[in-house]
């Protein structure tokens, strides 16, 4: 009875298998097995059968590759394993240095560095993606995003014919494949020819066309871009034991499963072989059917990767060796100052338009004053411009032999060009900054968002889009203007009804009652985070005392006390109290600059006039009525009870399962003091992943370092003893 249906199902299965074999031959092996007309006939036959028998529909049918229903928006996908970026090398010396670091790390880990091998591959100029397979079937695809969270582009990736929807036998139950989506040059040329025929603007380069195609809300549009895919690595895998111990072996294994893998790759024994591979690929680059912007070197022994380790968000065991960027010569017409959202003043080159790396460049960042001086750039110079990494326009150098007689040197302004506030350059820093954080129009949106955040004034409902509209319409100029907003004004914004507006007005009103430490944090003073704000609140006791302080005197007294203690330590003498222990000189200098700017004081006065009442802390650490001399009061005693009572603890790095503010709250809950800087009075450092200078300083001072689990055990053991 069911035989006709069984026969149809078998026919559908045979057609699907045949079409996927032909797809693999055409898109992966670059060896078409049948004429296009025959492929189209088989495809139409399958479409007709699936339409007549929808009960046999499956998500991985080849007919799904032409696209489905448009989506409203992309969802988010949290990667099971981070999609890390690579550090770059631009010359032979950097490659040799990379090889030396790898060998030193391997030797330090007890690995036989003399057996080290590298796998060298192409660096495709496309978009990094992750493909997730369960029981051999493609179930989800995501962009790299920020490395931790990407966009769900599964429907679009199903249209990429070189991505297998069903894997060959032998695949693990769970397999996550990492790779690159890109567009071949021939397909890009056809796309631009179609654009021109329709009178539409052509795309700049294949990478932009591929990236835009992958982020179409309508998968049928993605399908028309003829995107390709190359696999280059793995994410999460359910059974590592089935995998090769070498990266090159993994690539061969992926090819055996049906994934396209870059055909030009090699296993190299040392840095000299890597450089030979690089030069060989550079000579063949123009003949490749797709764009590459360099080559990638990875330690081939996969089990060595963890031992060699990671730095920040990049692996130490791999590096991208980039090809030289395209360069051109043009005139530096002028230099303007751009003020960023955090107040940084950045010189920007205004250039005579020049075509570089596929785009017309008219502006380029000059970074800072040091860069201007190092490159000896004068307004009127002829300069070399390149697109660093084929992306960011950069002024490389001047051409001194073509310097005109009237070329003039640029001088950084001492006042913000946007608001007129003082611009300062902190010791040891390259950047100049506007200190009018509460007043400067360039910083307005950022300042208000920081002011309103949960751990500051906690104004629920005041999000980025609302702040953006308020700033654009000039309805608020400083945080003080928030307290004059009405329900009717807010209800006139996009996506704001009367109820939402009333709730936001109520939240703004409720924020008037705030602790001093949260208020100080909300002001957005440079270097003043939550812990420093807490120290300041406890030390001064009131906003009036803090504003009346002689910050220049504090800076002098702090330096004198630190010098006295440095002399006392070798002689084991009693240490002198350091003014504002835990608040470094750079923070004091930032407070001096911020409070010395009349614009900021005006806004603080407006906040108080609007009814904001910063409440003093219950306990103060010192009585500070400065007349230029540090006069400590009686610091409050640490809590007598609690596992961490009497301990000063510094938190650094990324803790597993707990944010830094949460860890500091936990320390205080159990009687300890959470400090922001390491000193000889620090009892121990609580360190997580990627801990930096604080960990190094703790090691130099011989201060114990513990992890989060150790501290939790200390608390638990204390609680067990007390119960």
C-alpha positions as CSV (number, residue, x, y, z in Angstrom):
1,X,0.0,0.0,0.0
2,X,2.8,2.4,0.9
3,X,5.0,1.2,-1.9
4,X,4.3,4.2,-4.3
5,X,5.2,6.6,-1.5
6,X,8.4,4.6,-0.7
7,X,9.3,4.7,-4.4
8,X,8.8,8.5,-4.5
9,X,10.8,9.0,-1.3
10,X,13.6,6.9,-2.7
11,X,13.6,8.9,-6.0
12,X,13.8,12.1,-4.0
13,X,16.7,10.8,-1.9
14,X,18.5,9.7,-5.1
15,X,18.1,13.1,-6.7
16,X,19.3,14.9,-3.6
17,X,22.4,12.7,-3.4
18,X,23.1,13.2,-7.1
19,X,22.7,17.0,-6.9
20,X,25.0,17.3,-3.9
21,X,27.6,15.2,-5.6
22,X,27.5,17.5,-8.6
23,X,27.6,20.6,-6.3
24,X,30.7,19.2,-4.6
25,X,32.4,18.5,-8.0
26,X,31.6,22.0,-9.3
27,X,32.1,24.2,-6.2
28,X,34.7,22.2,-4.2
29,X,36.7,20.2,-6.6
30,X,36.4,22.7,-9.5
31,X,35.7,19.8,-11.8
32,X,32.1,19.9,-13.2
33,X,30.7,16.4,-13.7
34,X,27.7,17.2,-15.8
35,X,26.6,20.1,-18.1
36,X,24.7,23.0,-16.5
37,X,21.5,22.1,-18.5
38,X,21.5,18.6,-17.1
39,X,22.0,19.9,-13.6
40,X,19.1,22.3,-14.1
41,X,16.9,19.4,-15.3
42,X,17.6,17.3,-12.2
43,X,17.1,20.3,-10.0
44,X,13.7,21.1,-11.5
45,X,12.7,17.4,-11.2
46,X,13.5,17.5,-7.5
47,X,11.6,20.7,-7.0
48,X,8.5,19.3,-8.6
49,X,8.6,16.1,-6.5
50,X,9.1,18.0,-3.3
51,X,6.2,20.3,-4.1
52,X,3.9,17.4,-4.8
53,X,5.1,15.5,-1.7
54,X,5.7,18.1,1.1
55,X,5.8,15.3,3.7
56,X,9.3,14.4,2.5
57,X,10.6,18.0,2.9
58,X,13.9,18.3,4.8
59,X,16.0,21.4,5.7
60,X,19.1,20.2,4.0
61,X,17.7,19.6,0.5
62,X,19.7,21.1,-2.4
63,X,16.6,23.1,-3.3
64,X,16.9,25.1,-0.1
65,X,20.1,26.6,-1.5
66,X,18.1,29.0,-3.6
67,X,16.8,30.7,-0.5
68,X,13.7,30.7,1.7
69,X,11.4,33.3,3.3
70,X,13.0,36.5,4.4
71,X,13.8,37.0,8.2
72,X,13.0,40.1,10.2
73,X,16.3,40.3,11.9
74,X,19.3,38.2,12.7
75,X,19.4,36.5,16.1
76,X,22.5,36.2,18.2
77,X,24.7,33.1,18.6
78,X,27.2,32.7,21.5
79,X,30.1,30.7,20.2
80,X,30.9,27.6,22.2
81,X,34.6,28.4,21.8
82,X,35.7,32.0,21.1
83,X,36.5,32.9,17.4
84,X,39.9,34.5,18.0
85,X,41.6,37.0,15.8
86,X,45.2,36.7,14.8
87,X,48.1,39.0,15.4
88,X,49.8,40.3,12.3
89,X,53.3,40.3,11.0
90,X,54.3,42.7,8.2
91,X,58.0,41.8,7.6
92,X,60.5,39.0,7.9
93,X,61.8,40.2,11.2
94,X,58.3,39.8,12.8
95,X,58.0,36.3,11.5
96,X,61.4,35.4,12.9
97,X,60.4,36.9,16.2
98,X,57.1,34.9,16.2
99,X,59.1,31.7,15.6
100,X,61.5,32.5,18.4
101,X,58.6,33.2,20.8
102,X,56.9,29.9,19.9
103,X,60.0,27.9,20.4
104,X,60.7,29.5,23.8
105,X,57.1,28.9,24.9
106,X,57.3,25.3,23.8
107,X,60.6,24.7,25.6
108,X,59.2,26.4,28.8
109,X,56.3,24.0,28.6
110,X,58.6,21.0,28.4
111,X,57.8,20.3,24.7
112,X,60.6,19.2,22.3
113,X,61.0,22.5,20.4
114,X,63.4,20.8,17.9
115,X,60.4,18.8,16.5
116,X,58.2,21.9,16.0
117,X,56.3,22.1,12.7
118,X,54.1,24.8,11.2
119,X,51.2,24.5,8.8
120,X,51.2,27.4,6.4
121,X,47.9,28.4,4.6
122,X,46.3,31.2,2.6
123,X,44.6,34.1,4.5
124,X,41.4,34.5,2.6
125,X,40.0,38.0,2.3
126,X,36.4,37.3,3.3
127,X,34.2,37.0,6.3
128,X,34.9,34.5,9.1
129,X,32.0,32.2,10.0
130,X,31.3,29.1,12.1
131,X,29.2,26.1,10.9
132,X,27.6,23.8,13.4
133,X,26.7,20.2,12.5
134,X,24.8,17.7,14.7
135,X,24.6,14.1,13.7
136,X,26.1,15.0,10.4
137,X,23.6,17.7,9.5
138,X,24.1,21.4,9.2
139,X,22.0,23.1,11.9
140,X,23.4,26.6,12.5
141,X,25.8,29.1,11.0
142,X,27.0,32.3,12.6
143,X,29.3,35.2,11.8
144,X,32.4,35.9,14.0
145,X,30.8,39.0,15.5
146,X,33.0,40.2,18.4
147,X,34.6,36.7,18.8
148,X,32.2,35.7,21.6
149,X,28.8,36.4,20.0
150,X,27.9,36.5,16.3
151,X,24.9,36.8,14.1
152,X,22.7,33.8,13.2
153,X,22.9,33.6,9.4
154,X,22.0,29.9,9.0
155,X,19.4,30.5,6.3
156,X,21.8,32.5,4.2
157,X,24.6,30.0,4.6
158,X,22.3,27.2,3.3
159,X,22.4,29.0,-0.1
160,X,26.3,28.7,-0.3
161,X,26.7,25.6,-2.5
162,X,30.2,24.8,-1.3
163,X,29.0,24.3,2.3
164,X,27.8,20.7,2.8
165,X,24.4,20.4,4.3
166,X,25.0,16.7,5.2
167,X,28.4,15.3,6.0
168,X,30.0,12.1,4.8
169,X,29.9,9.1,7.2
170,X,32.5,9.3,10.0
171,X,31.7,12.8,11.3
172,X,31.5,13.3,15.1
173,X,28.1,13.7,16.7
174,X,28.8,17.4,17.2
175,X,31.2,19.3,14.9
176,X,31.8,23.0,14.6
177,X,33.8,24.0,11.5
178,X,35.4,27.5,11.2
179,X,36.2,29.1,7.9
180,X,35.8,32.0,5.5
181,X,33.0,33.0,3.2
182,X,34.2,34.9,0.1
183,X,33.4,35.7,-3.5
184,X,35.5,34.6,-6.5
185,X,36.7,37.5,-8.7
186,X,34.8,36.1,-11.8
187,X,31.6,36.1,-9.8
188,X,32.3,39.6,-8.5
189,X,32.8,40.8,-12.0
190,X,29.5,39.3,-13.1
191,X,27.8,40.9,-10.1
192,X,29.1,44.3,-10.9
193,X,28.2,43.9,-14.6
194,X,24.6,43.1,-13.5
195,X,24.7,46.2,-11.2
196,X,25.8,48.4,-14.0
197,X,23.1,47.0,-16.3
198,X,20.4,47.9,-13.8
199,X,22.0,51.4,-13.2
200,X,22.9,50.5,-9.7
201,X,26.1,51.4,-7.9
202,X,28.9,48.8,-8.3
203,X,30.5,47.1,-5.4
204,X,34.0,48.2,-4.3
205,X,35.6,44.8,-3.9
206,X,34.7,41.1,-3.5
207,X,35.0,41.2,0.3
208,X,32.4,43.9,0.7
209,X,30.1,42.2,-1.8
210,X,30.5,38.9,0.1
211,X,30.0,40.5,3.5
212,X,26.9,42.4,2.3
213,X,25.5,39.3,0.7
214,X,25.8,37.2,3.8
215,X,23.9,39.8,5.8
216,X,20.9,40.0,3.5
217,X,17.6,39.5,5.4
218,X,16.2,37.7,2.2
219,X,18.2,34.5,1.6
220,X,17.2,34.5,-2.1
221,X,19.4,37.7,-2.5
222,X,22.3,35.9,-0.8
223,X,21.9,33.0,-3.2
224,X,22.4,35.4,-6.2
225,X,25.8,36.4,-4.9
226,X,27.4,33.0,-5.7
227,X,29.3,33.0,-2.4
228,X,32.0,30.4,-1.7
229,X,33.4,28.8,1.5
230,X,36.8,27.5,2.6
231,X,37.3,25.7,5.9
232,X,40.4,26.4,8.0
233,X,39.8,25.1,11.5
234,X,37.6,23.7,14.2
235,X,35.5,25.0,17.1
236,X,33.6,22.6,19.4
237,X,33.9,18.9,18.6
238,X,32.2,16.1,20.6
239,X,35.0,13.5,20.1
240,X,38.5,15.0,19.8
241,X,40.0,11.4,19.8
242,X,38.8,10.9,16.3
243,X,40.8,13.9,15.0
244,X,44.4,14.1,13.7
245,X,47.1,15.3,16.1
246,X,48.2,17.7,13.4
247,X,46.5,20.8,12.0
248,X,47.4,19.8,8.5
249,X,45.8,16.4,9.2
250,X,42.6,18.1,10.4
251,X,42.4,20.0,7.1
252,X,42.8,16.8,5.1
253,X,40.1,15.2,7.3
254,X,37.7,18.1,6.7
255,X,38.3,17.7,3.0
256,X,37.4,14.1,3.3
257,X,34.1,15.0,5.0
258,X,33.2,17.2,2.0
259,X,34.4,20.6,3.0
260,X,36.4,22.8,0.6
261,X,39.9,23.5,2.0
262,X,42.5,25.9,0.7
263,X,44.5,24.0,-1.9
264,X,47.7,25.9,-1.3
265,X,49.2,24.9,2.0
266,X,52.4,23.4,3.3
267,X,54.0,21.9,6.4
268,X,57.1,23.9,7.3
269,X,59.9,23.0,9.7
270,X,61.2,26.5,10.5
271,X,60.8,30.3,9.9
272,X,62.9,30.2,6.7
273,X,60.5,27.7,5.2
274,X,57.6,29.9,6.2
275,X,59.1,32.9,4.5
276,X,59.7,30.8,1.3
277,X,56.0,29.8,1.3
278,X,55.1,33.4,1.8
279,X,57.2,34.5,-1.2
280,X,55.9,31.7,-3.4
281,X,52.2,32.6,-2.6
282,X,53.0,36.4,-3.2
283,X,54.3,35.6,-6.7
284,X,51.1,33.6,-7.5
285,X,48.6,35.9,-5.7
286,X,47.5,37.8,-8.9
287,X,46.7,34.5,-10.6
288,X,44.4,33.1,-7.9
289,X,40.7,33.1,-8.6
290,X,40.0,34.9,-5.3
291,X,41.5,37.6,-3.1
292,X,43.9,36.9,-0.3
293,X,45.6,39.4,1.9
294,X,48.4,37.3,3.3
295,X,49.2,33.8,4.6
296,X,48.7,32.2,8.0
297,X,51.2,30.2,10.0
298,X,50.0,27.8,12.8
299,X,51.8,25.4,15.0
300,X,51.0,22.1,13.4
301,X,51.0,20.0,16.6
302,X,47.4,20.7,17.9
303,X,48.2,19.4,21.4
304,X,50.8,22.1,21.8
305,X,48.4,24.9,21.3
306,X,47.1,25.1,24.9
307,X,50.7,24.9,26.3
308,X,51.9,27.8,24.0
309,X,48.8,29.7,25.0
310,X,47.1,32.9,24.2
311,X,47.6,36.7,24.5
312,X,44.5,38.9,24.9
313,X,42.1,37.7,22.2
314,X,44.7,36.1,19.9
315,X,46.6,32.8,20.0
316,X,50.4,32.8,20.5
317,X,50.7,29.7,18.3
318,X,49.5,31.4,15.1
319,X,50.1,34.6,13.2
320,X,49.0,36.2,10.0
321,X,51.8,37.4,7.7
322,X,50.2,40.2,5.7
323,X,51.1,41.3,2.2
324,X,52.3,44.9,1.8
325,X,49.4,47.3,1.6
326,X,48.7,49.3,-1.6
327,X,50.3,52.7,-1.5
328,X,49.8,56.0,-3.3
329,X,51.2,59.6,-3.1
330,X,49.0,62.6,-2.6
331,X,49.0,66.1,-0.9
332,X,48.3,66.7,2.8
333,X,46.0,69.7,2.4
334,X,45.3,70.3,6.1
335,X,45.1,68.7,9.5
336,X,41.8,68.9,11.6
337,X,41.1,67.8,15.1
338,X,38.4,65.2,15.7
339,X,37.1,64.9,19.3
340,X,36.0,61.3,20.2
341,X,33.3,60.2,22.5
342,X,35.8,59.8,25.4
343,X,37.3,63.2,24.8
344,X,40.5,62.1,22.9
345,X,41.7,64.7,20.4
346,X,42.8,63.0,17.2
347,X,44.6,64.8,14.4
348,X,43.0,63.9,11.0
349,X,44.7,64.4,7.7
350,X,42.6,66.1,4.9
351,X,44.1,64.7,1.7
352,X,43.7,65.5,-1.9
353,X,41.5,62.6,-3.1
354,X,43.5,59.5,-4.1
355,X,42.4,56.0,-5.2
356,X,44.1,53.4,-2.9
357,X,43.2,49.7,-2.4
358,X,39.9,49.9,-4.3
359,X,38.6,53.1,-2.6
360,X,39.0,56.8,-2.9
361,X,40.7,58.1,0.2
362,X,40.2,61.8,1.4
363,X,40.9,61.5,5.1
364,X,43.2,59.5,7.3
365,X,43.9,59.4,11.0
366,X,47.2,60.7,12.2
367,X,46.7,59.1,15.6
368,X,48.5,61.6,17.9
369,X,51.1,64.3,18.2
370,X,53.9,61.8,18.6
371,X,53.1,60.2,15.3
372,X,53.0,63.6,13.6
373,X,56.5,64.3,14.9
374,X,57.9,60.8,14.3
375,X,56.8,61.0,10.6
376,X,57.8,64.6,10.3
377,X,54.5,65.6,8.6
378,X,53.9,69.2,7.5
379,X,50.8,70.7,6.1
380,X,51.4,71.0,2.3
381,X,53.6,67.9,2.2
382,X,53.3,65.2,-0.5
383,X,52.7,62.1,1.5
384,X,52.6,58.3,1.0
385,X,49.1,56.9,1.8
386,X,48.3,53.3,2.2
387,X,45.4,51.2,3.3
388,X,47.0,49.3,6.2
389,X,45.8,45.7,6.1
390,X,43.9,46.7,3.0
391,X,41.3,48.3,5.3
392,X,42.3,51.5,7.2
393,X,43.7,54.5,5.4
394,X,47.0,55.5,6.9
395,X,49.6,58.3,6.1
396,X,52.9,56.4,6.1
397,X,55.4,59.1,5.6
398,X,56.2,62.4,4.0
399,X,58.1,62.7,0.7
400,X,60.7,65.4,1.8
401,X,62.2,65.9,-1.6
402,X,58.8,67.2,-2.8
403,X,58.2,69.5,0.3
404,X,57.0,72.9,-0.8
405,X,58.6,76.1,0.7
406,X,55.4,77.2,2.4
407,X,54.8,73.9,4.2
408,X,53.9,74.5,7.8
409,X,54.0,72.5,11.0
410,X,50.8,71.6,12.9
411,X,50.5,72.4,16.6
412,X,48.1,70.5,18.8
413,X,45.5,72.8,20.4
414,X,45.5,73.4,24.1
415,X,41.7,73.8,24.2
416,X,39.0,71.5,22.8
417,X,37.8,72.7,19.4
418,X,34.3,71.6,20.2
419,X,33.6,73.1,23.6
420,X,36.6,75.3,24.4
421,X,37.5,73.3,27.6
422,X,41.1,72.7,28.5
423,X,42.9,69.9,26.6
424,X,45.5,68.1,28.6
425,X,48.1,65.4,27.9
426,X,48.8,63.1,30.8
427,X,52.3,62.1,31.6
428,X,53.3,58.9,29.8
429,X,50.3,59.2,27.3
430,X,50.3,60.1,23.7
431,X,46.8,61.4,23.5
432,X,45.5,64.9,24.4
433,X,42.0,64.9,26.0
434,X,39.3,67.4,26.5
435,X,38.5,67.6,30.2
436,X,35.0,69.0,29.8
437,X,33.4,65.6,30.0
438,X,30.1,66.8,31.4
439,X,29.8,69.7,28.9
440,X,31.5,68.9,25.7
441,X,29.1,68.2,22.8
442,X,31.4,65.6,21.3
443,X,31.2,63.6,24.5
444,X,27.6,64.3,25.3
445,X,26.0,61.0,24.4
446,X,28.7,58.9,26.0
447,X,28.7,61.0,29.1
448,X,25.0,60.7,29.6
449,X,24.9,57.0,28.9
450,X,27.7,56.5,31.5
451,X,25.9,58.8,34.0
452,X,22.6,56.8,33.6
453,X,24.1,53.2,33.8
454,X,23.0,50.8,36.4
455,X,26.1,51.0,38.6
456,X,26.0,54.8,38.5
457,X,22.7,56.8,38.7
458,X,20.7,53.7,37.7
459,X,18.2,55.4,35.4
460,X,16.3,52.5,34.1
461,X,14.9,52.9,30.5
462,X,17.4,55.5,29.4
463,X,19.0,53.5,26.6
464,X,21.3,54.4,23.7
465,X,18.6,55.1,21.1
466,X,16.7,57.5,23.5
467,X,19.9,59.4,24.4
468,X,20.8,59.6,20.7
469,X,17.5,61.3,20.0
470,X,17.7,63.6,22.9
471,X,21.2,64.7,21.9
472,X,20.3,65.0,18.2
473,X,17.3,67.2,19.0
474,X,19.3,69.3,21.4
475,X,16.9,68.5,24.2
476,X,19.8,67.7,26.6
477,X,23.2,69.3,26.7
478,X,24.5,68.0,30.0
479,X,23.3,65.3,32.5
480,X,21.6,68.0,34.6
481,X,19.1,68.6,31.7
482,X,17.7,65.1,32.3
483,X,16.0,66.3,35.4
484,X,14.0,68.9,33.5
485,X,12.6,66.4,30.9
486,X,8.8,66.1,30.9
487,X,6.5,63.2,30.0
488,X,5.2,65.1,26.9
489,X,8.8,65.8,25.6
490,X,9.8,62.1,26.0
491,X,6.6,60.8,24.5
492,X,7.5,62.7,21.3
493,X,10.5,60.5,20.7
494,X,10.5,57.5,18.5
495,X,9.3,54.2,20.2
496,X,8.2,56.1,23.3
497,X,4.6,56.1,24.4
498,X,3.1,58.0,27.3
499,X,3.5,55.1,29.7
500,X,7.2,54.5,28.8
501,X,7.8,58.3,29.0
502,X,6.1,58.4,32.5
503,X,8.2,55.5,33.7
504,X,11.4,57.1,32.5
505,X,10.5,60.4,34.2
506,X,9.9,58.5,37.4
507,X,13.2,56.7,37.1
508,X,15.0,60.0,36.5
509,X,13.3,61.5,39.6
510,X,14.2,58.4,41.7
511,X,17.9,58.8,40.8
512,X,18.1,62.1,42.7
513,X,18.7,60.0,45.8
514,X,22.1,58.5,45.3
515,X,25.2,57.5,47.3
516,X,28.2,59.8,46.9
517,X,30.3,57.0,45.5
518,X,27.8,56.2,42.7
519,X,27.5,59.9,42.0
520,X,31.3,60.3,41.7
521,X,31.5,57.3,39.4
522,X,28.6,58.7,37.3
523,X,30.5,61.9,36.5
524,X,32.8,59.9,34.2
525,X,36.0,61.4,35.5
526,X,39.0,59.7,33.8
527,X,40.5,56.8,35.8
528,X,37.7,57.1,38.4
529,X,36.1,53.7,38.4
530,X,33.7,52.2,41.0
531,X,36.5,51.3,43.5
532,X,38.2,54.7,43.2
533,X,34.9,56.4,43.6
534,X,34.3,54.4,46.8
535,X,37.7,55.3,48.2
536,X,37.1,59.0,47.4
537,X,33.6,58.9,49.0
538,X,35.0,57.3,52.2
539,X,38.0,59.6,52.3
540,X,36.2,62.9,51.8
541,X,32.8,62.2,53.2
542,X,31.0,64.8,51.2
543,X,30.9,66.3,47.7
544,X,31.7,69.7,49.2
545,X,34.9,68.5,50.8
546,X,36.0,66.8,47.6
547,X,35.4,69.9,45.5
548,X,37.2,72.1,48.0
549,X,40.3,69.9,48.2
550,X,43.7,71.2,47.2
551,X,44.5,68.6,44.6
552,X,47.8,70.1,43.8
553,X,48.7,69.8,47.5
554,X,47.5,66.2,47.6
555,X,49.7,65.3,44.6
556,X,52.8,66.9,46.3
557,X,52.0,65.2,49.7
558,X,51.5,61.8,48.0
559,X,54.9,62.1,46.3
560,X,56.6,63.1,49.5
561,X,55.0,60.2,51.5
562,X,55.9,57.7,48.9
563,X,59.5,58.9,48.8
564,X,59.7,58.8,52.6
565,X,58.4,55.2,52.6
566,X,60.9,54.2,50.0
567,X,63.7,55.4,52.2
568,X,62.2,53.8,55.3
569,X,61.8,50.3,54.0
570,X,65.5,49.3,53.9
571,X,65.8,50.5,57.5
572,X,62.6,48.8,58.7
573,X,61.2,52.1,59.9
574,X,57.5,52.8,60.4
575,X,55.8,53.7,57.2
576,X,54.2,57.2,56.7
577,X,50.5,57.3,55.7
578,X,50.2,57.9,52.0
579,X,47.4,60.4,51.1
580,X,44.5,58.6,49.4
581,X,46.1,55.1,49.5
582,X,45.0,53.2,46.4
583,X,44.5,56.4,44.4
584,X,47.5,56.8,42.2
585,X,49.1,60.1,41.0
586,X,47.5,59.8,37.6
587,X,44.0,59.6,39.2
588,X,44.8,62.7,41.3
589,X,45.9,64.5,38.2
590,X,42.8,63.6,36.4
591,X,40.6,64.8,39.3
592,X,42.6,68.0,39.4
593,X,42.0,68.6,35.7
594,X,38.3,67.7,35.8
595,X,37.5,69.7,38.9
596,X,39.6,72.6,37.6
597,X,37.4,73.0,34.6
598,X,34.7,75.5,35.2
599,X,32.3,73.9,32.8
600,X,32.3,70.7,34.8
601,X,31.8,72.5,38.1
602,X,28.9,74.4,36.5
603,X,27.2,71.1,35.5
604,X,27.8,69.7,39.0
605,X,26.1,72.8,40.5
606,X,23.2,72.4,38.1
607,X,22.8,68.7,39.2
608,X,22.6,69.8,42.8
609,X,20.2,72.6,42.0
610,X,18.0,70.0,40.2
611,X,17.7,68.1,43.5
612,X,20.4,65.5,43.1
613,X,21.5,64.7,46.7
614,X,24.7,62.5,46.9
615,X,24.5,60.9,50.4
616,X,27.7,60.5,52.4
617,X,29.0,57.0,53.2
618,X,28.2,55.6,56.7
619,X,32.0,55.4,57.4
620,X,34.7,57.6,56.3
621,X,38.4,56.7,56.0
622,X,39.8,60.2,56.6
623,X,38.9,63.7,57.4
624,X,40.1,65.8,54.5
625,X,39.8,69.5,54.7
626,X,42.9,70.3,52.6
627,X,44.9,73.4,53.1
628,X,47.8,71.9,51.1
629,X,48.9,69.5,53.9
630,X,47.7,65.9,54.2
631,X,45.9,65.5,57.6
632,X,44.6,62.0,58.0
633,X,41.7,61.4,60.3
634,X,40.8,58.0,61.8
635,X,40.2,55.5,59.1
636,X,37.3,53.2,59.9
637,X,38.3,49.7,61.1
638,X,37.6,46.8,58.8
639,X,34.7,44.6,59.8
640,X,35.8,42.4,62.7
641,X,33.9,39.4,61.4
642,X,34.1,37.7,58.1
643,X,36.6,35.4,56.4
644,X,38.4,38.3,54.7
645,X,38.4,40.7,57.6
646,X,41.5,42.9,57.7
647,X,42.7,41.8,54.3
648,X,43.3,44.2,51.4
649,X,42.6,42.4,48.1
650,X,43.2,43.5,44.5
651,X,41.2,41.9,41.7
652,X,42.7,41.6,38.3
653,X,42.0,39.7,35.0
654,X,38.9,38.0,33.9
655,X,37.3,35.7,36.5
656,X,35.3,32.6,35.4
657,X,31.6,33.0,36.2
658,X,31.9,36.3,38.0
659,X,32.5,39.9,37.0
660,X,35.1,42.1,38.7
661,X,32.5,44.3,40.4
662,X,30.8,41.2,41.7
663,X,34.1,39.8,43.1
664,X,34.8,43.1,44.8
665,X,31.3,43.1,46.3
666,X,31.9,39.6,47.6
667,X,35.2,40.7,49.2
668,X,33.4,43.6,51.0
669,X,30.6,41.3,52.1
670,X,33.0,39.1,54.0
671,X,34.9,41.9,55.7
672,X,37.7,42.6,53.2
673,X,38.8,45.8,51.4
674,X,38.8,45.7,47.6
675,X,41.6,47.9,46.4
676,X,42.3,49.1,42.8
677,X,46.1,49.1,43.0
678,X,48.8,46.8,44.2
679,X,51.1,48.0,47.0
680,X,53.1,46.5,49.9
681,X,50.0,46.8,52.0
682,X,48.1,44.4,49.7
683,X,47.5,41.1,51.4
684,X,46.8,39.1,48.2
685,X,45.8,39.4,44.6
686,X,42.7,37.7,43.2
687,X,43.7,36.9,39.6
688,X,41.8,35.6,36.6
689,X,42.6,35.0,33.0
690,X,44.6,37.7,31.1
691,X,45.8,39.4,34.3
692,X,48.3,42.1,33.4
693,X,50.5,44.6,35.1
694,X,48.9,44.2,38.6
695,X,49.9,40.5,38.6
696,X,53.4,41.3,37.5
697,X,53.7,43.9,40.3
698,X,52.3,41.4,42.9
699,X,55.0,38.9,41.8
700,X,57.7,41.6,42.1
701,X,56.6,42.5,45.6
702,X,56.2,38.9,46.7
703,X,52.4,39.3,47.3
704,X,50.4,36.0,47.3
705,X,48.2,35.4,44.2
706,X,45.0,33.3,44.5
707,X,42.2,32.3,42.2
708,X,38.5,32.7,42.7
709,X,37.9,29.1,43.8
710,X,40.6,29.5,46.5
711,X,38.9,32.6,47.9
712,X,35.5,30.9,47.9
713,X,37.0,28.0,49.9
714,X,38.4,30.5,52.4
715,X,35.0,32.0,52.8
716,X,33.3,28.6,53.1
717,X,35.9,27.2,55.6
718,X,35.4,30.3,57.8
719,X,31.6,30.0,57.6
720,X,31.8,26.3,58.5
721,X,34.0,27.1,61.5
722,X,31.5,29.8,62.7
723,X,28.5,27.6,62.3
